[in-house]
Amino acid sequence: MEPRSSFTSVFVRRVFAWLQFDKSLSFALIARIWQAFSGPITIALQIRGLDLPETGIYLTLLSIVAVQPLFELGLASVLIGQASSIAAKINLGKDRHNSKAELHWLAQAACRWFTGVAVLYAIGALLLGWNVLGGSGTAILDWRVPLVLTILLATVSFAVSPRAYIMEGAGERDFVYRIRLVQAIVGSLVAWLSLYFGFKLWAIVAIFLVNAVFSLFVAFGGRARRLFAFAGTDNHRIRESWISKIGPFQWRVASISAAHYLASQLMLIHVMKYHGETAAAPLGMTLQITTAIQSLALAWAQTKFSLISQHQASNQREYAGTLWRQTALVSSGLLVLALTVLSILVSCLPWFGRGWERSFLSMPLIALLSIGLLANHILSLQSYYVLSRGAKPLVGVTLIGLLATALAVWWGGKEYSTSGVIFAYSVGMGVVAVPLHTWAYLRFRAH
């Protein structure tokens, strides 16, 4: 028994090592698993408490509030990468005083920038909400006050978010992901109670209130105060370091992030605006699930990004490359498996005779959407690796592919509703965006 037990233990450890399990990844995965567990309950409560048109409004409001990436402009990954590089120098004992001062300056400058952009986000989201929900002529639910309050709460979380990104890059991954896990659990419980007691759109306000409270705790709690409590004086050299290091990355990542958002995150809004809440509901409900699946699959890359960046900064290129290949393989395999299971489950819904299938896309459309989601995932993985090397993003080819996809998605949604946006998205990402980006990525890896 002992040898078999020893063999089993060694095998399990090797599997966990290959999957790159560590504490921060465990927290992230538990949070995603919780979302996978809680998602069906949330969806069941949405179906119970909202009819199909109300569901369309509910999910469209969530999509409108979630335009933050269009204003964040990809700076999150840049901040994590830069903080990781600074942390690597501190850990190696290289010029610790100036490195700590640089980290302090990075946090200050990022928070100032995010605060200004948060104001623009609030204005932009409000204008978009009024245009889409007001323009659709819906009068089923009073969406105005919930929209305003939700955007204000989301603005608070957005404004303080850079501190969490820098903490993640600077070695506080375990803490950040642990708090996000608790936030996910509390947010789900609040959403369930709100939907169960018939609060409808006010459930969204309650969810974003929870997000704001946890965001403030992470940004200004004890861990953050200790990390950013550096009493040194920022000098001119450090200020130039922000301009020279962040500036060239920021505009490139910003343009790519904006194009990516236009290509992949506006499908529901297009359908709502041009075809109404009844057409938008099945698409929104399906995207709610696929977004959770994407988030789960990408967790491997996101949690390992700061670690791989530190290995790259420490000139451990071979190890970083091996770690990243394993990350990409596990992450992509999980995405394909989860999307396959989703397609099968949706195809089985008519057997229950409850009409649940009307709340989701048909299996052929989900399969077509999955092609675009996998292509999107591959593009994200390639982009993460380029950033981990401290290299400039592959701007030209990325913008061509994503903007072409965004234009096709808008036209497809306007002319052909749900089937149009899904076909345009999958063809644009799978035939144009990813092949172009892969060509540039392989050239980058060859140098």
Phi and psi in degrees as a GROMACS rama.xvg file:
@    title "Ramachandran Plot"
@    xaxis  label "Phi"
@    yaxis  label "Psi"
@TYPE xy
-66.82  -45.9406  GLU-2
-60.5574  -41.5781  PRO-3
-63.297  -41.7864  ARG-4
-62.3161  -40.4091  SER-5
-65.7106  -42.432  SER-6
-61.7842  -43.9801  PHE-7
-61.398  -42.2628  THR-8
-63.0186  -43.3036  SER-9
-64.8169  -41.6643  VAL-10
-62.1666  -44.646  PHE-11
-62.8993  -41.9593  VAL-12
-63.3271  -38.4021  ARG-13
-67.8386  -40.5686  ARG-14
-61.7616  -45.3848  VAL-15
-64.6759  -36.5264  PHE-16
-66.9052  -40.5285  ALA-17
-65.5683  -36.9779  TRP-18
-77.7487  -6.15959  LEU-19
65.7316  38.8298  GLN-20
-71.6641  131.027  PHE-21
-143.046  -177.094  ASP-22
-62.6164  -45.145  LYS-23
-66.0967  -40.1726  SER-24
-64.7367  -38.2823  LEU-25
-60.2245  -45.2116  SER-26
-61.5345  -43.7696  PHE-27
-63.9929  -42.5625  ALA-28
-68.8268  -39.7888  LEU-29
-61.2515  -39.2271  ILE-30
-62.9527  -42.2435  ALA-31
-69.3392  -39.0778  ARG-32
-63.8293  -38.6615  ILE-33
-61.2222  -41.6539  TRP-34
-62.6974  -39.9563  GLN-35
-64.9427  -36.9276  ALA-36
-73.3166  -44.4251  PHE-37
-77.7894  -24.4014  SER-38
-55.7346  -50.7264  GLY-39
-59.1957  -35.6066  PRO-40
-66.1032  -44.2493  ILE-41
-61.6807  -44.4332  THR-42
-63.4014  -40.8515  ILE-43
-62.0118  -39.8706  ALA-44
-70.4216  -32.5981  LEU-45
-65.8406  -43.543  GLN-46
-64.2112  -37.7279  ILE-47
-69.3412  -41.5539  ARG-48
-97.2985  -10.4922  GLY-49
-131.735  137.326  LEU-50
-80.4458  179.35  ASP-51
-61.5524  -47.7776  LEU-52
-61.4996  -40.3156  PRO-53
-64.0861  -36.7804  GLU-54
-62.8268  -39.6664  THR-55
-60.5928  -41.9767  GLY-56
-66.8574  -44.8319  ILE-57
-56.6777  -50.3889  TYR-58
-73.0089  -32.3887  LEU-59
-66.9548  -39.4124  THR-60
-60.6425  -42.2244  LEU-61
-60.5631  -40.5343  LEU-62
-66.8867  -36.0557  SER-63
-66.8598  -44.3245  ILE-64
-66.0171  -27.5121  VAL-65
-86.2203  26.4922  ALA-66
-84.0027  10.6923  VAL-67
-53.5486  -41.7408  GLN-68
-56.3839  -27.7622  PRO-69
-67.4758  -24.7225  LEU-70
-103.251  -29.445  PHE-71
-66.0968  -32.9532  GLU-72
57.3517  38.7208  LEU-73
72.1489  8.98898  GLY-74
-69.4399  -19.6123  LEU-75
-58.3276  -51.1409  ALA-76
-65.8598  -33.4602  SER-77
-65.7138  -43.5887  VAL-78
-65.0034  -41.7778  LEU-79
-61.871  -44.7119  ILE-80
-63.504  -43.9969  GLY-81
-67.135  -42.6391  GLN-82
-63.5764  -35.7915  ALA-83
-64.8195  -41.6755  SER-84
-64.1066  -41.5413  SER-85
-66.0763  -42.9266  ILE-86
-61.9274  -36.3181  ALA-87
-62.347  -40.8611  ALA-88
-65.7046  -39.3495  LYS-89
-64.2985  -43.4139  ILE-90
-66.1974  -30.9942  ASN-91
-84.6492  -2.79183  LEU-92
76.5795  20.2235  GLY-93
-88.5659  108.046  LYS-94
49.9774  56.6166  ASP-95
-58.4113  -38.5233  ARG-96
-62.2104  -51.8388  HIS-97
-70.0998  -30.5528  ASN-98
-66.3819  -41.8384  SER-99
-65.885  -38.7173  LYS-100
-63.9576  -36.9862  ALA-101
-65.8096  -39.9006  GLU-102
-63.6012  -41.7964  LEU-103
-62.0907  -45.2359  HIS-104
-65.2  -38.3064  TRP-105
-58.8342  -44.0441  LEU-106
-64.8432  -43.9669  ALA-107
-62.3371  -49.5895  GLN-108
-65.4731  -40.9449  ALA-109
-64.2263  -40.8773  ALA-110
-65.3407  -39.0714  CYS-111
-63.5261  -43.1573  ARG-112
-65.4903  -44.4362  TRP-113
-66.6284  -34.6967  PHE-114
-62.7053  -43.7093  THR-115
-64.8924  -43.1067  GLY-116
-69.2998  -30.2414  VAL-117
-60.984  -36.1176  ALA-118
-64.7529  -43.0189  VAL-119
-63.2976  -37.6743  LEU-120
-60.7706  -46.4785  TYR-121
-59.0203  -44.7545  ALA-122
-66.2626  -46.0214  ILE-123
-63.6921  -42.7432  GLY-124
-65.8029  -39.7466  ALA-125
-63.2017  -44.5015  LEU-126
-64.0936  -41.2876  LEU-127
-64.1741  -43.1248  LEU-128
-60.6875  -44.6987  GLY-129
-65.7944  -36.579  TRP-130
-70.4908  -44.543  ASN-131
-77.4772  -53.8362  VAL-132
-72.6557  -40.9372  LEU-133
-70.8109  -37.7982  GLY-134
-70.0746  -23.7373  GLY-135
-77.1349  -9.53237  SER-136
75.9558  14.4376  GLY-137
-72.776  138.557  THR-138
-133.765  19.679  ALA-139
-72.4467  -44.1058  ILE-140
-126.905  149.137  LEU-141
-81.0055  98.4817  ASP-142
-93.0836  -9.27652  TRP-143
-67.6287  -54.6663  ARG-144
-65.7597  -45.963  VAL-145
-57.8482  -37.4392  PRO-146
-62.3308  -47.9056  LEU-147
-62.7723  -47.6281  VAL-148
-65.7502  -40.5861  LEU-149
-63.6532  -42.7892  THR-150
-64.6567  -39.4937  ILE-151
-63.2986  -42.5307  LEU-152
-67.0015  -40.1002  LEU-153
-65.0174  -32.358  ALA-154
-64.8305  -39.1989  THR-155
-61.0871  -48.9488  VAL-156
-60.9013  -39.9418  SER-157
-64.4071  -42.4781  PHE-158
-64.8765  -33.6202  ALA-159
-97.716  -0.967008  VAL-160
-62.0645  -31.3118  SER-161
-61.1455  -28.9122  PRO-162
-63.9001  -38.0883  ARG-163
-68.141  -39.9055  ALA-164
-62.1576  -43.793  TYR-165
-68.3069  -38.1986  ILE-166
-60.5382  -41.6887  MET-167
-61.3381  -45.1947  GLU-168
-70.0708  -28.1786  GLY-169
-89.1432  8.9446  ALA-170
109.344  6.13286  GLY-171
-103.163  33.9453  GLU-172
-60.1746  -43.5653  ARG-173
-58.3759  -45.5365  ASP-174
-64.3755  -47.6568  PHE-175
-61.5013  -45.1084  VAL-176
-73.0849  -30.1681  TYR-177
-65.5336  -43.3519  ARG-178
-66.5371  -38.2435  ILE-179
-64.7932  -32.4897  ARG-180
-63.7422  -48.3582  LEU-181
-61.5654  -40.3659  VAL-182
-60.4358  -42.4669  GLN-183
-62.7199  -41.915  ALA-184
-66.8578  -48.6623  ILE-185
-63.0922  -41.3465  VAL-186
-60.5577  -41.6195  GLY-187
-64.7857  -43.9394  SER-188
-61.476  -41.7031  LEU-189
-65.043  -41.057  VAL-190
-62.6899  -42.7952  ALA-191
-61.0493  -47.6274  TRP-192
-62.7023  -42.1936  LEU-193
-64.5312  -43.432  SER-194
-70.5387  -38.0548  LEU-195
-63.1467  -39.0029  TYR-196
-90.1061  11.9292  PHE-197
78.4087  29.4253  GLY-198
-79.2854  -10.7945  PHE-199
52.1816  -119.34  LYS-200
-64.8741  -20.8539  LEU-201
-69.8726  -16.0001  TRP-202
-62.0865  -35.9576  ALA-203
-65.6088  -40.1634  ILE-204
-60.3232  -43.9081  VAL-205
-62.8971  -40.5348  ALA-206
-62.186  -45.2978  ILE-207
-74.7286  -21.9932  PHE-208
-65.9554  -43.4742  LEU-209
-60.2768  -45.0571  VAL-210
-59.5189  -41.53  ASN-211
-65.6048  -42.2366  ALA-212
-62.5332  -46.0364  VAL-213
-68.4384  -36.4556  PHE-214
-62.9586  -41.4324  SER-215
-65.8126  -37.7961  LEU-216
-63.8564  -45.6337  PHE-217
-63.8749  -42.6069  VAL-218
-72.0209  -30.3874  ALA-219
-128.218  9.79893  PHE-220
-72.7339  -174.648  GLY-221
-60.9692  -40.65  GLY-222
-60.9767  -43.8983  ARG-223
-65.9602  -41.0396  ALA-224
-62.9014  -39.6501  ARG-225
-68.9123  -38.9944  ARG-226
-68.8667  -40.8905  LEU-227
-96.727  3.27798  PHE-228
-83.5327  74.1026  ALA-229
-112.06  123.99  PHE-230
-89.5788  -0.281719  ALA-231
-68.7143  165.638  GLY-232
-98.4567  127.23  THR-233
-67.549  130.878  ASP-234
-105.684  177.378  ASN-235
-65.5509  -34.3597  HIS-236
-63.0407  -39.79  ARG-237
-69.7718  -37.7849  ILE-238
-63.0998  -39.9065  ARG-239
-67.9359  -28.0765  GLU-240
-61.6157  -40.6449  SER-241
-61.2015  -46.3537  TRP-242
-65.066  -43.6833  ILE-243
-77.4705  -34.1611  SER-244
-89.7162  -44.5202  LYS-245
-83.7622  -40.8274  ILE-246
-52.9735  -53.8874  GLY-247
-60.7695  -33.0614  PRO-248
-74.1025  -40.9622  PHE-249
-62.4601  -47.6994  GLN-250
-67.1931  -32.2548  TRP-251
-70.8298  -49.7879  ARG-252
-64.2253  -36.453  VAL-253
-61.9139  -46.2961  ALA-254
-66.1461  -39.8247  SER-255
-66.6787  -42.9259  ILE-256
-61.3847  -43.3553  SER-257
-63.6895  -44.0811  ALA-258
-64.8139  -39.0506  ALA-259
-63.3707  -41.0753  HIS-260
-63.8271  -45.4521  TYR-261
-62.1339  -33.0593  LEU-262
-79.0646  -33.9801  ALA-263
-118.79  -13.7134  SER-264
-114.361  4.17976  GLN-265
-111.497  9.95095  LEU-266
-59.3847  -47.4817  MET-267
-65.6712  -40.0306  LEU-268
-65.5858  -39.8846  ILE-269
-60.951  -46.4409  HIS-270
-65.4871  -41.2476  VAL-271
-61.82  -44.5998  MET-272
-67.2642  -41.6629  LYS-273
-96.677  -18.7373  TYR-274
-132.736  -1.41062  HIS-275
91.1285  172.407  GLY-276
-71.0025  -30.0641  GLU-277
-66.8474  -40.0929  THR-278
-70.4751  -32.2972  ALA-279
-75.1622  -27.7279  ALA-280
-59.0019  -52.1333  ALA-281
-62.0568  -38.3709  PRO-282
-64.4514  -44.6834  LEU-283
-64.5271  -40.3731  GLY-284
-65.3666  -41.3454  MET-285
-67.8299  -43.3378  THR-286
-64.095  -29.7787  LEU-287
-60.0389  -39.3448  GLN-288
-76.7932  -45.7915  ILE-289
-66.1079  -30.3684  THR-290
-65.1097  -40.7848  THR-291
-64.7517  -38.5965  ALA-292
-65.2366  -45.0558  ILE-293
-59.8559  -41.9217  GLN-294
-62.6827  -41.597  SER-295
-63.8158  -46.2275  LEU-296
-65.8521  -37.7192  ALA-297
-79.157  -9.19436  LEU-298
-58.9056  -37.2433  ALA-299
-58.4955  -45.4584  TRP-300
-70.4115  -42.9582  ALA-301
-65.9907  -41.8037  GLN-302
-73.6027  -25.7305  THR-303
-92.1735  -9.9035  LYS-304
-60.1186  -48.8233  PHE-305
-65.7857  -37.2408  SER-306
-65.5596  -45.519  LEU-307
-65.7416  -36.7531  ILE-308
-61.5966  -39.8048  SER-309
-65.153  -40.8  GLN-310
-64.3345  -39.4626  HIS-311
-63.7837  -42.9163  GLN-312
-66.6045  -25.7454  ALA-313
-91.4393  11.9612  SER-314
64.5774  26.2308  ASN-315
-97.3768  59.8349  GLN-316
-64.9219  -42.5661  ARG-317
-63.9  -44.8995  GLU-318
-65.3897  -41.3788  TYR-319
-62.0384  -40.2886  ALA-320
-65.1574  -41.7081  GLY-321
-63.388  -44.3036  THR-322
-60.5431  -40.1954  LEU-323
-70.9032  -37.4771  TRP-324
-63.1407  -41.963  ARG-325
-63.8433  -41.6879  GLN-326
-59.6627  -46.8148  THR-327
-64.7396  -39.3258  ALA-328
-66.0975  -48.6597  LEU-329
-64.1286  -45.1613  VAL-330
-61.826  -46.7182  SER-331
-68.0915  -39.847  SER-332
-61.7749  -41.2695  GLY-333
-64.2024  -39.9073  LEU-334
-62.3008  -47.5467  LEU-335
-62.0533  -44.2527  VAL-336
-61.4122  -47.078  LEU-337
-65.9205  -40.8577  ALA-338
-67.6376  -34.6417  LEU-339
-64.5876  -45.0145  THR-340
-61.1249  -42.1082  VAL-341
-59.5188  -45.7175  LEU-342
-60.2796  -42.2682  SER-343
-65.8149  -43.5248  ILE-344
-63.4903  -43.16  LEU-345
-64.5045  -36.1415  VAL-346
-67.3878  -19.5384  SER-347
-89.4317  -11.1301  CYS-348
-58.9016  -38.1726  LEU-349
-59.8178  -22.7147  PRO-350
-63.5128  -25.1205  TRP-351
-80.9918  -16.0099  PHE-352
64.6221  24.9288  GLY-353
-105.085  -1.21042  ARG-354
76.5328  13.8064  GLY-355
-63.1677  -28.2291  TRP-356
-63.0517  -21.3356  GLU-357
-69.0197  -18.3183  ARG-358
-86.4937  -2.91234  SER-359
-131.419  164.718  PHE-360
-69.6912  159.915  LEU-361
-71.8737  161.856  SER-362
-58.9657  -43.8846  MET-363
-59.504  -39.4782  PRO-364
-68.7911  -36.6862  LEU-365
-65.3933  -40.5497  ILE-366
-63.0692  -41.4466  ALA-367
-65.7114  -42.5134  LEU-368
-61.0179  -36.9579  LEU-369
-61.1411  -33.3048  SER-370
-62.1841  -45.627  ILE-371
-65.6157  -37.7838  GLY-372
-66.9499  -39.784  LEU-373
-65.5281  -41.8125  LEU-374
-61.5182  -43.1514  ALA-375
-60.0657  -40.9546  ASN-376
-63.8863  -43.505  HIS-377
-62.4158  -42.8244  ILE-378
-61.2377  -41.1609  LEU-379
-64.5157  -42.3108  SER-380
-62.3036  -44.2842  LEU-381
-62.383  -40.2167  GLN-382
-65.8095  -41.5  SER-383
-59.4209  -42.2291  TYR-384
-65.4191  -42.2999  TYR-385
-59.3733  -44.7014  VAL-386
-66.1605  -35.8648  LEU-387
-64.3137  -24.6805  SER-388
-81.2859  -2.24057  ARG-389
74.4632  15.4137  GLY-390
-91.0347  163.44  ALA-391
-76.5665  140.9  LYS-392
-58.732  155.728  PRO-393
-83.1178  82.5108  LEU-394
-70.8933  -53.4442  VAL-395
-56.42  -58.1095  GLY-396
-66.6431  -33.3037  VAL-397
-65.516  -45.0589  THR-398
-65.106  -39.7163  LEU-399
-59.802  -49.0931  ILE-400
-65.947  -45.2824  GLY-401
-71.7085  -40.7259  LEU-402
-68.898  -35.0898  LEU-403
-63.5267  -40.852  ALA-404
-65.4464  -43.4438  THR-405
-60.1487  -43.044  ALA-406
-64.4362  -41.8547  LEU-407
-65.9939  -39.5157  ALA-408
-63.7655  -43.2262  VAL-409
-61.4296  -48.4617  TRP-410
-65.7489  -42.3648  TRP-411
-63.0671  -40.574  GLY-412
-67.3974  -39.0365  GLY-413
-68.0161  -41.6692  LYS-414
-90.3918  -35.2013  GLU-415
-128.054  15.3174  TYR-416
57.7704  -138.95  SER-417
-62.2794  -48.8155  THR-418
-61.5418  -32.88  SER-419
-67.566  -45.7604  GLY-420
-68.1612  -37.3012  VAL-421
-69.017  -44.359  ILE-422
-62.2763  -45.6103  PHE-423
-63.4627  -41.2694  ALA-424
-64.0616  -47.9922  TYR-425
-67.3536  -42.4547  SER-426
-67.3684  -43.7152  VAL-427
-61.9011  -46.6429  GLY-428
-72.3694  -43.4975  MET-429
-80.219  -28.7162  GLY-430
-103.967  -28.319  VAL-431
-111.328  -61.7328  VAL-432
-64.2146  -52.8312  ALA-433
-69.7967  -44.0423  VAL-434
-57.6014  -42.2467  PRO-435
-63.3759  -45.8197  LEU-436
-66.8881  -38.0209  HIS-437
-64.9403  -39.5049  THR-438
-58.6291  -47.1356  TRP-439
-68.9709  -36.1484  ALA-440
-64.4681  -43.8761  TYR-441
-65.2438  -36.0323  LEU-442
-65.2604  -38.5326  ARG-443
-63.3398  -44.1843  PHE-444
-67.2048  -26.4321  ARG-445
-73.3857  -18.2839  ALA-446
